[in-house]
Amino acid sequence: MANIAFIGLGNMGGPMAINLVKSGHQVCVFDLSEQAVASVVEHGASTQTDASACVKGAEFIITMLPAGKHVEAVYLGENGLINHIASGALVIDSSTIDAQTSRKVAAVLSEKGINFIDAPVSGGVGGATAGTLSFMVGGSETDFNNAKAVLDNMGKNIFHAGDHGAGQIAKVCNNMMLSVLMVGTSEALQLGIANGLDPAVLSNIMNKSSGGNWTLDVYNPCPGVMENVPSSNNYQGGFMVDLMAKDLGLAMDTAVNSQSSTPMGSLARSLYAMHAAAGNGGKDFSSIFNLFNKI
């Protein structure tokens, strides 16, 4: 079993760290939220008063942080973790950030003999809790293979996307497509409802026909059609609108950098930005369904 430091215990990071503890690893956790730390410690993790103490002696350092600026500050800032991580250790950053920052942090850590992979995830809070996340990994083949035994304790599908930054590119491509599917599914269901169809019946028809997709299969956005999804819990839990808007912003920045055409992604970003501005930022991203309500 490995000695692991886990920094960032939000809705995703907390369950991920708990799964590592349950798998028998020695896990030291740190977060600015004492409550978040306590919820993982009660499952058997240890903690320290600061992140630098937590990473000392760790073979693997996993971070799950809000944005690129936080990742860069934690590792490379004044008294950053780069000064406390042992040479030869492997950093696994599961934050969803821009690829440029991932590449920069990887390069600077490498100068100190510290290995790095970017490993953002897909699967939401449910996947984090169940240990069925998908990991999209950017880094060397060697580091990917070394990390896989740890990632397998938190996820079901582990992909090596390419070199540093490739995991982040794969993540924003996936979430851009997911947003487009959610918007399209929502407006199709609302069109059917407006014309007298039962949304449950229509969902079944589309899911068994050429319109079938993940949102219809496991994450229906219409309240009451599917149990145990955010739409049937007043859009609470799951993946917040604000986070989808953030990821779509990363996707559009990536498109600009590569001069790629992403008209559907651009439209989805505008719709999610409008939805968030209307006070829905804390709701699940499937709440975009309400944007197309006639009433």
Residue pairs with C-beta under 8 A, 6 or more apart in sequence:
1 23
1 24
1 25
1 26
2 25
2 26
2 59
2 60
2 149
2 150
3 25
3 26
3 28
3 57
3 58
3 59
3 60
4 20
4 25
4 26
4 27
4 28
4 58
4 59
4 60
4 61
4 62
4 150
5 27
5 28
5 29
5 30
5 51
5 54
5 55
5 58
5 60
5 61
5 62
6 13
6 16
6 17
6 20
6 27
6 28
6 29
6 30
6 40
6 45
6 62
6 63
6 64
7 29
7 30
7 31
7 51
7 54
7 55
7 61
7 62
7 63
7 64
7 65
7 74
7 81
8 31
8 63
8 64
8 65
8 95
9 17
9 29
9 30
9 31
9 33
9 36
9 37
9 39
9 40
9 64
10 31
10 36
10 64
10 66
11 125
11 128
12 64
12 94
12 121
12 124
12 125
12 128
13 31
13 36
13 64
13 94
13 128
14 36
14 39
14 40
14 128
15 125
15 128
15 129
16 62
16 64
16 94
16 121
16 128
16 133
16 154
17 27
17 29
17 40
17 45
17 62
18 40
18 43
18 45
19 128
19 131
19 153
19 154
20 27
20 150
20 153
20 154
21 27
21 40
21 43
21 44
21 45
22 43
23 153
25 150
25 153
26 46
27 40
27 44
27 45
27 46
28 45
28 46
28 47
28 48
28 54
28 55
28 58
29 37
29 40
29 41
29 45
29 46
29 47
29 54
30 37
30 47
30 48
30 50
30 51
30 54
31 37
37 47
40 47
41 47
47 54
48 54
51 74
51 81
52 79
52 81
52 83
52 84
53 84
55 61
55 81
55 84
55 85
55 89
56 84
56 86
57 86
58 85
58 86
58 89
59 89
59 90
60 89
60 90
60 91
60 92
60 147
60 150
61 81
61 85
61 89
61 90
61 91
61 92
62 91
62 92
62 93
62 94
62 150
63 71
63 74
63 75
63 91
63 92
63 93
63 94
63 95
64 94
64 95
65 71
65 74
65 93
65 95
65 97
66 95
67 95
67 97
67 246
68 95
68 97
68 98
68 100
68 101
68 102
69 101
70 95
71 93
71 95
71 97
71 101
71 102
71 105
72 101
72 104
72 105
73 80
74 80
74 81
75 81
75 82
75 91
75 105
75 108
75 109
76 82
76 104
76 105
76 108
82 108
82 109
82 112
82 114
85 91
85 109
85 112
85 114
86 114
87 112
87 113
87 114
88 113
88 114
88 115
89 114
89 115
90 114
90 115
90 116
90 117
90 143
90 146
90 147
91 105
91 109
91 114
91 115
91 116
91 117
92 117
92 119
92 147
92 150
92 151
93 102
93 105
93 116
93 117
93 118
93 119
94 119
94 120
94 121
94 135
95 120
96 120
96 121
96 168
96 171
96 172
96 175
96 246
96 247
96 250
97 118
97 120
97 168
97 250
98 168
98 250
98 253
98 254
99 118
99 138
99 165
99 166
99 168
99 169
99 254
100 165
102 116
102 118
102 138
102 164
102 165
102 167
102 168
103 164
103 165
105 116
106 116
106 117
106 118
106 139
106 164
106 165
107 164
109 115
109 116
110 116
115 139
115 140
115 143
115 146
116 139
116 143
116 164
117 137
117 138
117 139
117 140
117 143
117 144
117 147
117 164
117 167
118 137
118 138
118 139
118 164
118 165
118 166
118 167
118 168
119 135
119 136
119 137
119 138
119 147
119 151
119 167
120 135
120 136
120 167
120 168
120 170
120 171
121 127
121 128
121 133
121 134
121 135
121 136
121 154
121 155
121 171
122 133
122 134
122 136
122 171
122 174
122 175
123 132
123 133
123 134
123 155
124 238
124 239
125 237
125 238
125 239
126 238
127 133
127 134
127 155
127 156
128 154
131 153
131 154
131 155
131 156
132 155
132 156
133 154
133 155
133 156
133 157
134 155
134 156
134 157
134 158
134 159
135 151
135 154
135 155
135 157
135 158
135 159
135 167
136 159
136 161
136 166
136 167
136 168
136 170
136 171
136 174
137 144
137 147
137 151
137 158
137 159
137 160
137 161
137 166
137 167
138 161
138 162
138 163
138 164
138 165
138 166
138 167
138 168
138 169
138 170
139 147
139 160
139 163
139 164
139 167
140 163
141 160
144 160
148 158
151 158
152 158
159 170
161 167
161 169
161 170
162 169
168 250
169 254
171 247
172 247
172 250
172 251
172 254
173 251
175 244
175 247
175 248
175 251
176 247
176 248
176 251
176 262
176 265
176 268
178 214
178 215
179 244
179 247
179 248
179 265
179 268
179 269
179 272
179 285
180 264
180 265
180 268
181 213
181 214
181 215
182 215
182 219
182 221
182 285
182 286
182 288
183 267
183 268
183 271
183 288
185 206
185 213
185 215
185 216
185 220
185 221
186 221
186 222
186 286
186 288
186 289
186 291
186 292
187 292
188 202
188 206
188 211
189 199
189 202
189 203
189 221
189 222
189 289
190 289
190 292
190 293
190 294
191 292
192 199
192 202
193 199
193 202
193 222
194 294
199 222
199 224
199 225
200 222
200 224
200 225
203 216
203 220
203 222
203 225
203 226
206 212
206 216
207 213
207 216
207 217
215 221
215 286
218 226
218 229
219 226
219 229
219 230
219 231
219 238
219 286
220 226
220 229
220 231
220 286
221 231
221 286
221 287
221 288
221 289
222 231
222 289
223 231
223 232
224 231
224 232
225 231
225 232
226 232
229 238
229 286
230 236
230 237
230 238
230 283
230 284
230 286
230 287
231 284
231 286
231 287
231 289
235 280
235 283
235 284
235 286
235 287
236 283
236 284
237 284
238 284
238 285
238 286
239 284
239 285
240 281
240 282
240 283
240 284
240 285
241 272
241 275
241 276
241 280
241 281
241 282
241 283
241 284
241 285
241 287
241 288
242 276
242 281
242 282
243 285
244 272
244 285
245 269
245 272
245 273
245 276
245 281
248 265
248 268
248 269
248 272
249 269
251 262
251 265
251 269
252 262
252 265
252 266
252 269
254 260
255 261
255 262
255 265
255 266
271 288
271 291
272 285
272 288
274 291
275 287
275 288
275 291
280 287
280 290
